[in-house]
Amino acid sequence: MLHVDKVDSLLTEKVRISASGLNEFECYQFQLLLHSDQGILRSFCLIRSDGLGEIDLDTDKPIRGTYHDVDPMGLFLTLLRTDDVQYGAYVRNPDAKPYYYTLKLLSNSDRLLDQLHLKKRWCHPSIEQIQISRDGLYGTIFKPPGPGPFPCIIDTPVISGKLYKGHAALFASEGYLTYCFPMFGEPGLPEKMIDVDVEYLSRQIRLVQSLSYCSDKIGLYGNSFAGTIAMHLATRHRELSAVVSVNGPEAFYRETGFIKEDGEPVRCEKLDDSLSVSHNGVLRQTEVFKDVFRRLTEETSIKWERISRKVPFRLVASLDDWLLCGVSNGYNIREHLRKTGHQIEIDFVPGGHTIIIPYQPHQWFAFNKFIRILLGFGGENYLHSKSQVNVWEGHLKFFKKHLGIPQRLPDYKRETRIIMVADKNNSKL
């Protein structure tokens, strides 16, 4: 019945799904369940078998489902939250643990015919994770096998301040030495963002530079607010080789998006929350950020002219961003860097604010604990998820160009059968 070429694969790897031994010219449903820590997500497609009683998702178009065109990875791209996931919960995987899925084949009367369990790893098994905890610095190094030196990517911390390993794990699985670290809200660190000094972030860069297995090619990667941090750090570290910012605001802002520099809060403009618009209880802040960035002065802007012209930039801006205005924010940053003579590439992509990594379920809104409201991110499910795949491929191409091509990791011994244990989150489904 069901066939999957790799039941054990890396998150970014494509898999081939097919079925055989079916009745001729009958409709069958393929259903994919993701067993996340926040609950179960589901996608499906209904496809008609051919004259041989076979279906191949590589070539067959769904009649209906969560996606509508021929796409071998359509089920992974269009996972939707079920009632098992708490309303407003952010489906995330900060520890980069493997994702486990159940693939089901059902008849046109919804009778279960066959099922397989799948495993997608966020981190290649040959990668060594090294925990850092010294001199007030905390973080995780992802080191490929061998002595190095390796080109390095530093993932700047996300706005929650917590340690997030996802980007670093995936970049490391491509052969890069990577490093990620928390900023606040963790033991030994400040409780709030306002108490974080940029010098702490610079010390993290110097730590990586001191590693014997790190080459002199170091790039910064930042997503959302982390993109702003990456761009600001470039003003202090002229030795960087590349910077990537994905939907990073063009400047810091009060009261929820700024840190200290030299012991004093960075100068920034204040958000006018009265410009926010609520759609069925979900907040859209596009006009808020357009307004605050229109008010930027020389003192409240990033000092673009301090960034070495040798540092190339890759920018990603979303066309349906409910947080920023992706078009104006991306355009503004591009113009700043053009005026200072920097090399820039920019992608304007269909999707919402949370363009993260391939096959991470789309999050169009989530509860924000800092402002205690449902915050909208925007984006249509399939287009957004497709953009995540394309954008990630663009990141890899950019870093290979400016950091060098890392050594390809050897294949690992893949499991041929995945056994699922009972859902630890006591799923209702």
C-alpha positions as CSV (number, residue, x, y, z in Angstrom):
1,M,0.0,0.0,0.0
2,L,2.0,3.1,1.3
3,H,5.6,3.6,0.2
4,V,8.0,6.3,1.4
5,D,11.6,6.2,0.1
6,K,13.0,7.6,3.4
7,V,11.1,7.2,6.6
8,D,14.1,8.8,8.4
9,S,15.4,12.0,6.8
10,L,16.7,15.4,7.5
11,L,14.1,18.2,7.9
12,T,15.1,19.9,4.6
13,E,15.3,16.7,2.6
14,K,12.4,15.9,0.2
15,V,10.8,12.5,0.5
16,R,8.8,10.5,-2.1
17,I,5.4,9.3,-1.2
18,S,3.4,6.8,-3.3
19,A,0.8,4.0,-2.9
20,S,0.2,0.8,-4.9
21,G,-2.1,-2.2,-4.8
22,L,-5.2,0.1,-5.0
23,N,-8.4,-0.2,-6.9
24,E,-8.3,1.3,-10.3
25,F,-9.6,4.9,-10.8
26,E,-10.8,5.3,-7.2
27,C,-10.2,8.2,-4.8
28,Y,-8.0,7.8,-1.8
29,Q,-7.0,10.2,0.9
30,F,-3.5,10.8,2.1
31,Q,-3.4,12.3,5.6
32,L,-0.3,13.5,7.4
33,L,-0.2,14.2,11.2
34,L,2.6,16.1,12.9
35,H,3.0,15.2,16.6
36,S,4.3,18.5,18.0
37,D,4.9,19.4,21.6
38,Q,2.0,21.8,21.3
39,G,-0.4,19.2,19.8
40,I,-1.3,17.5,16.5
41,L,-1.3,19.3,13.1
42,R,-2.9,17.8,10.1
43,S,-2.8,18.0,6.3
44,F,-4.5,15.9,3.6
45,C,-5.1,15.4,-0.1
46,L,-7.6,13.4,-2.1
47,I,-6.1,11.8,-5.2
48,R,-7.5,9.4,-7.8
49,S,-5.6,6.2,-8.6
50,D,-4.5,5.4,-12.1
51,G,-5.3,2.3,-14.3
52,L,-2.6,0.4,-12.5
53,G,-4.0,1.1,-9.1
54,E,-1.1,3.4,-8.2
55,I,-0.7,7.0,-6.9
56,D,2.5,9.0,-6.9
57,L,2.6,12.3,-5.1
58,D,5.5,13.3,-7.3
59,T,3.3,13.4,-10.4
60,D,-0.4,13.3,-9.3
61,K,-2.5,16.3,-8.7
62,P,-5.0,16.4,-5.7
63,I,-8.7,16.7,-6.4
64,R,-8.9,18.6,-3.2
65,G,-7.0,19.0,0.1
66,T,-4.8,21.4,1.9
67,Y,-2.9,22.0,-1.3
68,H,-4.1,21.9,-4.9
69,D,-1.1,21.5,-7.3
70,V,1.3,18.7,-7.9
71,D,3.8,18.9,-5.1
72,P,5.8,16.0,-3.7
73,M,6.1,17.8,-0.3
74,G,2.6,19.4,-0.3
75,L,1.5,17.5,2.8
76,F,4.5,18.8,4.7
77,L,4.0,22.3,3.5
78,T,0.3,22.7,4.4
79,L,0.0,21.3,8.0
80,L,-2.8,23.0,9.9
81,R,-3.5,23.1,13.5
82,T,-6.2,20.8,14.8
83,D,-8.3,21.4,17.9
84,D,-5.6,19.5,19.8
85,V,-3.4,22.7,19.6
86,Q,-4.3,25.4,22.1
87,Y,-5.7,28.5,20.3
88,G,-3.0,31.1,19.9
89,A,-0.2,28.6,20.8
90,Y,3.1,29.1,19.0
91,V,4.1,25.8,17.4
92,R,7.8,25.8,17.8
93,N,10.8,23.6,18.4
94,P,13.5,25.6,20.3
95,D,15.6,22.5,21.1
96,A,15.7,21.3,17.5
97,K,14.3,17.9,18.4
98,P,13.3,15.5,15.6
99,Y,9.7,15.9,14.2
100,Y,7.6,12.7,14.2
101,Y,4.8,12.3,11.7
102,T,2.1,9.7,10.9
103,L,1.2,9.2,7.3
104,K,-2.2,7.5,6.7
105,L,-3.9,6.1,3.6
106,L,-7.7,6.1,3.8
107,S,-10.4,4.8,1.4
108,N,-13.1,7.0,0.0
109,S,-15.2,5.9,2.9
110,D,-12.5,7.0,5.4
111,R,-11.5,3.5,6.3
112,L,-7.8,3.3,7.3
113,L,-5.9,1.1,4.8
114,D,-2.3,1.6,5.8
115,Q,-0.1,3.9,7.9
116,L,3.6,4.7,8.3
117,H,5.5,6.7,10.9
118,L,8.1,9.2,9.7
119,K,11.0,11.0,11.4
120,K,12.6,14.2,10.2
121,R,15.7,15.3,12.0
122,W,16.6,18.9,12.5
123,C,20.2,18.1,13.2
124,H,22.5,15.7,11.3
125,P,23.6,12.9,13.7
126,S,27.3,13.6,13.1
127,I,27.1,17.1,14.5
128,E,28.5,17.6,18.0
129,Q,26.7,20.0,20.3
130,I,29.0,21.8,22.7
131,Q,27.4,23.7,25.6
132,I,29.1,27.0,26.5
133,S,28.8,28.4,30.1
134,R,31.8,30.5,31.1
135,D,32.5,34.1,32.0
136,G,28.9,35.1,31.8
137,L,28.5,33.7,28.3
138,Y,26.0,30.9,27.5
139,G,25.2,29.2,24.2
140,T,25.5,26.1,22.0
141,I,28.1,25.4,19.4
142,F,27.1,23.0,16.6
143,K,30.4,21.5,15.3
144,P,30.7,19.3,12.2
145,P,33.0,16.3,12.3
146,G,36.7,16.9,11.8
147,P,39.3,19.5,13.0
148,G,38.2,22.4,10.8
149,P,38.6,25.2,10.4
150,F,35.0,25.6,9.3
151,P,33.1,28.7,7.9
152,C,30.8,29.9,10.7
153,I,27.3,31.2,11.0
154,I,26.2,32.9,14.2
155,D,22.4,32.9,14.8
156,T,21.6,36.1,16.7
157,P,19.0,35.7,19.5
158,V,15.3,36.0,19.0
159,I,13.0,38.6,20.7
160,S,12.0,36.2,23.4
161,G,15.6,36.2,24.6
162,K,15.5,32.4,25.0
163,L,17.9,29.9,23.4
164,Y,16.6,28.8,20.0
165,K,18.6,26.1,18.3
166,G,16.5,25.6,15.1
167,H,18.4,27.7,12.6
168,A,21.8,26.8,13.9
169,A,21.0,23.0,13.8
170,L,19.9,23.3,10.1
171,F,22.9,25.4,9.0
172,A,25.2,22.9,10.8
173,S,23.6,20.0,8.9
174,E,24.8,21.7,5.8
175,G,28.4,21.6,7.1
176,Y,28.8,25.0,8.8
177,L,30.1,25.6,12.2
178,T,27.2,27.4,13.9
179,Y,26.5,29.1,17.2
180,C,23.3,30.2,18.9
181,F,22.9,31.8,22.3
182,P,20.2,33.3,24.6
183,M,20.1,37.0,25.5
184,F,17.8,37.3,28.6
185,G,15.3,35.4,30.6
186,E,17.7,32.4,31.2
187,P,19.7,31.6,34.4
188,G,22.7,33.9,34.8
189,L,21.3,36.4,32.3
190,P,19.2,39.6,32.8
191,E,15.5,39.2,33.2
192,K,14.5,41.7,30.6
193,M,15.7,42.9,27.2
194,I,16.3,46.5,28.4
195,D,19.0,45.2,30.7
196,V,21.0,43.5,27.9
197,D,24.0,45.4,26.6
198,V,25.3,45.1,23.1
199,E,28.7,44.3,24.5
200,Y,27.4,41.0,25.7
201,L,26.5,40.2,22.1
202,S,29.9,41.3,20.9
203,R,31.6,39.1,23.4
204,Q,29.7,36.1,21.9
205,I,31.2,37.0,18.5
206,R,34.7,37.2,20.0
207,L,34.2,33.8,21.7
208,V,33.4,32.2,18.4
209,Q,36.4,33.9,16.8
210,S,38.7,32.4,19.4
211,L,37.7,28.8,18.6
212,S,40.6,26.9,16.9
213,Y,38.2,25.2,14.5
214,C,36.5,28.5,13.3
215,S,37.8,30.0,10.1
216,D,38.0,33.7,9.5
217,K,34.8,33.6,7.6
218,I,31.9,34.4,9.9
219,G,28.4,35.4,9.0
220,L,25.5,36.6,11.0
221,Y,21.9,35.4,10.6
222,G,18.9,37.1,12.2
223,N,15.2,36.5,11.9
224,S,12.7,39.2,12.8
225,F,14.1,41.3,15.7
226,A,17.2,39.2,15.6
227,G,17.7,40.6,12.1
228,T,17.9,44.1,13.7
229,I,20.4,42.9,16.2
230,A,22.5,41.3,13.3
231,M,22.5,44.6,11.4
232,H,23.5,46.6,14.4
233,L,26.3,44.2,15.3
234,A,27.7,44.7,11.8
235,T,28.3,48.4,12.8
236,R,30.7,47.1,15.6
237,H,32.3,44.2,13.8
238,R,33.9,45.2,10.5
239,E,35.5,41.8,10.2
240,L,32.3,40.0,9.4
241,S,32.0,38.3,6.0
242,A,28.2,38.3,5.5
243,V,24.9,39.3,7.1
244,V,21.4,37.9,6.5
245,S,18.3,39.6,7.9
246,V,14.8,38.1,7.5
247,N,12.1,40.6,8.1
248,G,14.3,42.4,10.6
249,P,12.9,45.9,11.5
250,E,15.1,48.7,10.2
251,A,15.7,50.1,13.7
252,F,15.2,49.5,17.4
253,Y,11.9,50.7,18.9
254,R,10.3,51.4,22.3
255,E,9.0,49.9,24.5
256,T,9.5,46.3,23.5
257,G,12.4,46.2,21.0
258,F,15.5,47.9,22.3
259,I,18.7,47.1,24.3
260,K,21.6,49.0,25.8
261,E,24.9,50.2,24.3
262,D,27.8,51.3,26.5
263,G,25.5,51.1,29.5
264,E,22.8,53.4,28.1
265,P,19.5,52.5,26.3
266,V,19.9,52.9,22.5
267,R,18.1,55.9,21.2
268,C,14.9,54.9,19.4
269,E,11.5,56.0,18.5
270,K,8.3,54.9,20.4
271,L,5.6,52.8,18.8
272,D,2.1,54.5,18.6
273,D,-0.1,51.5,19.5
274,S,-3.2,53.5,18.7
275,L,-2.5,52.8,15.0
276,S,-2.9,49.0,15.5
277,V,-5.9,47.4,13.9
278,S,-7.8,44.4,15.4
279,H,-9.2,41.8,13.1
280,N,-11.4,39.4,15.0
281,G,-9.2,39.8,18.0
282,V,-5.9,39.5,16.1
283,L,-3.7,42.6,16.1
284,R,-2.2,44.0,12.9
285,Q,0.6,46.4,13.5
286,T,1.7,47.3,9.9
287,E,0.8,51.0,10.3
288,V,2.4,51.2,13.7
289,F,5.8,50.2,12.3
290,K,5.4,52.3,9.1
291,D,4.8,55.3,11.4
292,V,7.7,54.7,13.8
293,F,10.2,54.3,10.9
294,R,8.9,57.4,9.2
295,R,10.0,59.3,12.4
296,L,13.5,57.9,12.4
297,T,16.3,60.5,12.8
298,E,20.1,60.2,12.5
299,E,20.2,59.5,16.2
300,T,17.6,56.8,16.3
301,S,18.7,55.0,13.1
302,I,21.2,52.2,12.7
303,K,24.6,53.7,11.8
304,W,24.8,52.2,8.4
305,E,27.9,54.1,7.4
306,R,29.9,52.4,10.2
307,I,29.5,49.0,8.5
308,S,32.4,47.9,6.4
309,R,31.6,48.1,2.7
310,K,33.2,44.6,2.4
311,V,30.2,43.1,4.3
312,P,27.5,41.9,1.9
313,F,23.9,41.7,2.9
314,R,21.0,39.4,2.1
315,L,17.6,40.8,3.0
316,V,14.2,39.0,2.9
317,A,11.0,40.9,3.1
318,S,7.5,39.4,3.2
319,L,4.7,40.8,1.1
320,D,1.9,39.9,3.5
321,D,3.6,40.8,6.8
322,W,1.0,41.8,9.4
323,L,3.7,43.0,11.8
324,L,5.9,45.2,9.6
325,C,5.1,46.5,6.2
326,G,7.5,44.1,4.4
327,V,7.7,46.2,1.2
328,S,8.6,49.5,2.8
329,N,10.8,48.0,5.5
330,G,12.8,46.0,3.0
331,Y,13.0,48.9,0.6
332,N,14.2,51.3,3.3
333,I,17.0,49.0,4.5
334,R,18.0,48.4,0.9
335,E,18.2,52.1,0.2
336,H,20.3,52.7,3.4
337,L,22.8,50.1,2.3
338,R,22.8,51.3,-1.3
339,K,23.7,54.8,-0.2
340,T,26.7,53.5,1.8
341,G,27.9,51.4,-1.1
342,H,27.2,47.9,0.2
343,Q,26.6,44.8,-1.8
344,I,22.9,43.8,-1.3
345,E,20.6,41.1,-2.5
346,I,16.9,41.2,-1.5
347,D,14.0,38.8,-1.9
348,F,10.4,40.1,-1.7
349,V,8.5,36.9,-1.1
350,P,4.8,35.9,-0.7
351,G,4.2,35.1,3.0
352,G,3.8,36.5,6.5
353,H,6.3,37.7,9.0
354,T,7.5,34.4,10.4
355,I,9.5,33.1,7.4
356,I,11.6,30.6,9.4
357,I,12.8,27.2,8.0
358,P,11.6,24.7,5.5
359,Y,8.5,22.6,6.6
360,Q,8.0,24.5,9.8
361,P,4.2,24.9,10.0
362,H,3.0,28.4,9.1
363,Q,2.0,30.6,12.0
364,W,-0.2,33.4,11.0
365,F,-0.9,34.6,14.5
366,A,0.1,33.8,18.1
367,F,-0.3,35.0,21.6
368,N,2.4,37.4,22.6
369,K,3.2,37.2,26.3
370,F,5.0,40.6,26.4
371,I,1.9,42.6,25.2
372,R,-0.6,39.9,26.2
373,I,-2.5,39.9,22.9
374,L,-3.0,37.8,19.8
375,L,-0.4,39.2,17.4
376,G,-0.9,38.7,13.7
377,F,1.9,37.7,11.4
378,G,0.0,37.2,8.1
379,G,0.6,34.9,5.1
380,E,-1.4,32.3,3.2
381,N,-0.5,28.8,4.3
382,Y,0.8,27.2,1.1
383,L,2.5,30.3,-0.3
384,H,4.1,31.1,3.0
385,S,5.4,27.6,3.5
386,K,6.7,27.4,-0.1
387,S,8.6,30.7,0.5
388,Q,10.2,29.2,3.6
389,V,11.8,26.5,1.3
390,N,12.8,28.9,-1.4
391,V,14.2,31.5,1.1
392,W,16.3,28.8,2.9
393,E,17.8,27.7,-0.4
394,G,18.7,31.4,-1.0
395,H,20.4,31.6,2.4
396,L,22.6,28.6,1.6
397,K,23.5,30.0,-1.8
398,F,24.4,33.4,-0.3
399,F,26.5,31.9,2.5
400,K,28.3,29.5,0.2
401,K,29.2,32.5,-2.0
402,H,30.6,34.7,0.8
403,L,31.7,32.2,3.5
404,G,32.8,29.4,1.3
405,I,31.4,26.0,0.5
406,P,31.5,23.7,3.6
407,Q,32.5,20.1,3.4
408,R,29.5,17.8,2.7
409,L,28.5,15.7,5.7
410,P,28.5,11.9,5.2
411,D,25.2,10.1,5.1
412,Y,24.1,8.5,8.3
413,K,22.6,5.1,9.1
414,R,18.9,5.8,8.6
415,E,16.2,3.9,10.5
416,T,14.1,1.8,8.3
417,R,11.1,1.7,10.6
418,I,10.0,4.4,12.9
419,I,8.1,3.3,16.1
420,M,5.9,5.9,17.8
421,V,5.4,6.1,21.5
422,A,2.3,7.5,23.1
423,D,2.0,11.2,22.7
424,K,3.6,12.8,25.7
425,N,1.2,15.8,25.5
426,N,-1.8,13.4,25.9
427,S,-3.3,14.3,22.5
428,K,-7.0,14.1,22.3
429,L,-6.8,12.9,18.6
